[in-house]
């Protein structure tokens, strides 16, 4: 193909987007949006037999209504299978969204977020399928993947069994803002948590007989900061970031319930990110050492210390694609044909692409107009959405 002439029905593409933005499906509750996507696919000519769900939801450690939605589009010519992916779920702030068009944007009514992240991707995948089928365009075998629980930990992609995808050679993930921005890599993340079990005592009568879990926690965080493990982390052997998100009790409860009692329990939870998996682990271990020092520093009148239980687990691995990776070259070629100058980005946030790459499928992430995501000001830029749809169709039909 030598020109950007793509038979895209822009009105139909926008109608798909408005439809999917109107269907609620916050993370873990994707059954309704999955049904809407299935209905839309059948309406454009995809056989019901080509639409299936896996059982990833049975392995996700959080209640999840349905598995990942997987669609098989047989090729009309030989070639390596392509995978197009996006996620079905939205953040809870999108519950009850009422999308409306405002000029060249789609916005919410201001009381909720919109859900362009990643309903732009959902609509784009359906639009790609519709364009291929309606116009009988030549393409290799294609699998469409709509994952669940991306927003709450990339769980659908993590628990995916790659065999259900029928062996794709590469993946185009849709979960970004600008069509020109190609996300070729992302950091990995470790989640850490610590339970501090101290000893209660009367804070006025016998404070020295208590062991304050709150103090141990506070001193541990202070030590982590002093040692350079908090916030932006730059060490001779690596770089990354970390944050403390929760400091209190468990299950949303406070660490204590009275000012006259030495706090006997505290729960702290945080994260560590880095382009290198080993360094993300090193950051987490920096926190572990910091809490150990705090544990030793806080004693009761007999020298006893608190019990400190520290653990960490990989949330998702990092990845980085070279610019000569076939999927990156394919995206670059498509953007060049469309007259768009590509830029290559490395994300400081996790994507389904992290796990898809880990599953052995080199994955690039493209944008389709989502903007100001996870806020009440969220909107979809329809010009960028159209560019994303054209890019998706072109990547599907390009000759190798």
N, C-alpha and C positions, 0 to 999 in steps of 0.2 A: 504494500500500500504506500503510495507516494504523496498523498494529500490527506488533510484532516476531514475529508468528507465522510461523515458517519451518519447513517440514517437514524438519528436519535429523535424520538418523539418527546420533546421537552415537556409538553403539557401532561403527557402520561407519566413521565418521570416525577414531576412535581405532585401529581395526584397521588402516586404511591407514597411519597414522602408525607403529605398531609394526612393520609390515611393512617400510616404507621405511627406518626406523632400523636395521633388521637387515641391510640390504644395503650392503656396502662400496662406496665410490665416492669415493676421495680425489681431489683436484684433478688433472685430466689423465687419470684412469682411471675415466671415468663410464659405460663400456659396460654394466656389470652393472646399475647403478641405472636407466639409460635403458631397458634391456630390461624391468626390473621395472615401471616406470611404463607402458610400452607394453602389457604384459600386463594390468595393472590397468585401463587404459582400455578395452581390448577387452572385458574381463570385465563392465564396466558398460554396454556397448552402443555404444561409439565404433567406427565402422567402421575396419578396418585402413587403408583408403585415405585416411582423414583424418589419419593419423599419419605424419609425415615427418621427415627429418633434413636440415639444411642442410650446407654444406661449409665452415663457419667453421673447423673444425679444420685445414683445409689452409692457412689463412692465419695461424693462431696460431703464433708463433715458438718454441713449446715442444711436445714430443710430446703429442698429445691423441688419445685413442682414437676419439672420435666427435664429430659436430657437434651443434649445438643441436637439441633435440627440439621440434617445432612441431605443434600439433594444431588443426584447424579444426572448430569447432562451428557449423553453419549456424543462422541465427536462425529463431525461430518467429514473429517479428514484425519489421517494418522498424525501422531505427534505426542510428545510427552504430556501427561495429564497436568492441568492447571488447577490450583485450589484458590478460590476466592472466599475470604472469611470476614466476619464482623461479629459483633455481639448483640444479643437480643435485649439485654437488661438495661435499665437506667438506674441512676441513683434515686434514693427515696424522695429527694426534693422535687422530682418530676411527677410524683403522684397527682393525678387529677389535672394534668396539663391540658390547656385549651388553646391549641395553636391557631394563629390567624396570620394572614399575609399583610405585610406592611411595606409597600414599595417592593424593593428587591430583596426583602428579608421575610422570613417566617419567625414570629415571636410568640411568646406566651402572653397570658393576660397580666403578668406581673406578680401573681400570687404564688407561682411555682416556677421551677426551672422548666425547660422545654423538652429536653430529651433528644436533641440533635446528636448527642453522644450516646449511642451510635446509630440512631434511627436513620441518619443520613447513609450509613453503611448498609443497613437493612434494605432501604429503598434502592440504593445503588445496585446491590446484588440482584434484586428482582428486576430492575430495569435492564441490567446486562442480559439476564436470561430472556426477557421479553424481546429485546432488540435482536438477539441472535435468532430466536424462533420466528418472530414475525417477518424478518427480512431474509431468512434462510441463509445467514452468513456462515461462511466456512470457518470452522474452529476445531481444535483438538478436543479430546475428552475433558470435561470440566466438572469439578465437585464444588458445590456451594456449602459452606459451613457457617451456621449461626449458633454461636456459643451462649451458654448460660453463665450467670454469676461472674462475669468479668469484673464488674464494679466492686465486688466484695472479696476480691482476692484471686482473680484469674482462674477460678476453680474449674470452669467448664473446659478450658483449654488444657489445664493441668491434668485433669482426669480423663481426657480424650485418649482412646486407644487408636493409634495411627492407622491400624489395619482397616478401619471402617471407611477410610478416605480413598481407598483403591489406588494407593501409590502415586500421589502427585509429586512432580519434580520440583515444584516451587509454589509459593503462595503469595497472593496479593491480599493483604489485610486492609480493611477500610476503617480507620479510626483516627482521623486527623482533620486539620483545618484547611490548609491550602493544597490544591492539586499539585503545585510546583514543589512542595516539600516532601521529600522521600525519606522516611525514617528508616535508617539502615542498621540501627543498633539501639540498645537500651541497657541501663544499669540493671544489676541484680539486687535483690533485697533479702535481708535476714530479719525476721521478727524475733525480738527477745522479750522476755518477761521475768520478773523476779517477785517472789513471795517472801515477805519478811515477817517472821513470827517472833514477836517480842514477849514482854511480860507486863500484864496490867498491875497497877498499884494506885493507891490514892495519891493524886498529884500534889495535894497539900500536906497530908500527914506523913507520907513516906515515899516521896518521889525517887529516892535513891534505891528503893527495892524494886523499881520497875525497870524495864528495858524498852525504850521508846522505838517502836518500828518506824514511826514517822521520822525521827531523827536519823536513824540508820539510812533510810531512803534519801533524805535530804543531803546527808553527808556523802552518800554514794554518788549522787548526781553532781554534787560540787566537785568531787574528786575526778569524775569522768570529764567534766569541763576543764579542770586544771590540767589534766593529762592530755588534753587536745582531742578527745573523742566525741565531743558534743558539737552539733551544728555542722559547719563545713570542716571536714577533716582532711588535712594535708600532712602526710608523713613521708619520710624518705622512700618508703617501699610501697606507697599507694596513696590514693585519694578517694574521697567519698563524702557522704553526709550521714547524719543521724538525727534522731528526734525522740523526745519522750512525749507520748500521746495521752497516757492515762496514769494518774497518781491518785490512788484512793483505796477503796476496798474492792471487793469482787462484785461482779454483776451489778455495777452501777451504784453500789452502796458506798457510803463514806468510810474512810479508814478508821474513824472513831465515832463515838456518839455523845461524848461529854467532855467538857474542858477540864474536869477534875479527875480524869482517869488517864494514866499514862497509856498511850495507844499501843495495843498489843498485836496489831496486824496492819500491814500495808501491802498493796499490790501495785506494781509499776510495770507499764508495758511500753515498748518503743520499737524503733526500727533502725536498720543500718543499710545504706545503699552504697554500691560501688560498681564501676565498670568491670572490676575483677572479683569473682566469687570469693577467692581466698581472702581478699582485703575486707569484704563485707563481713566475713566471719571474724577477721581480726578486730574490726570495730566492735562487734558484739562481745568478743572476749575482753576488750578494753573495759567495757561496762562491768563485766563479770569481776574483773580484778578490782575495779573501783568499789563495788559493793562489798567485796571481801575485806578491803581496807577499812571501810566504814563499819563493818561488822565487828572487827577487832577493836575499834576505837570506842564503841559504846558498850558499857558494862553496867551491871548493877552493883550493889554494895559488896557482893561476894565475888565479883569478877566474872560472872556468867555473861554470855553474849547471846544475841538473838540467833535464831535459826534462819539462814538465808538460802532459799532455793532458786537458783538461776537456771534458765533454759533458753535455747534459741533454736530456730528452725528456718530452713530456706523457704521463702515465700515464692520466689521465682529466680531463675538463673539469668545472668547477663548474656548478651550476644552482640556480635558485630559482623556485618557483611562487608566484604571488600567491594569496591566499585566494579570489579570485573566479574562478580558473581552473576550468573545468568539472569536471575530475576531482577537485579539492579540494572543490568544492561537492557533488559526488556522494557523496564519502566522508563529508563532514560531515552531509549529509542522512541517510545510512544510519545513522551512529552516533546521531544524534538520535532516529531511529525506534526504535533499540535501547535508548534510555534511557542512553546513554553520553556523557559530556562529552568532546569532542575536545580534544586539545592539539596544537599545531603545532610541529614540531621541525626544526632545521637541523643536519645531521649533520657531525661533523668527520672522518668516515670515508667512503670511497668506496662506491658501490652500483652495481649494474647500471643503476639509474635514471639515473645520470650520463650513461651512453652512450645509453640509450633516449631521454632528453630531447634529447641531441645529434642523434639520428637523426630528430628532429621529432615525437616522441610524448610529450606531457606526461605525466609519470609520478609517481605518489604511492606511497610505500612504507608498508605496514601491518604490524602485528605479529600473531603467532600463537603466543606462548608460549615462544619460545626464551629461555633465560636462562643466565648465567655461561658464555657461548660461548667456545670455544677453550681451555677448561680442563678438568681432571679432575672439577671440581665441576659441570659443565654438567648442566642438567635442562630438561625441558619442563613448563611449568605448564599442566595440562590444562584448567583453567577458562578461561585466556586463549586456549588453542588453540580451544576451542569458540566463544568470542566471535569469534575471527578467522574461523572457518568461517562463522558466521552473517553476519558483516559481508561476507565474500566473496560469499555467495549473494545477499544483499540488494543489493549493488552490481551484481550481474549482472542482476537482474530489475527494478530501479527503472525507472520510466518517466522519460523525459527531461523 
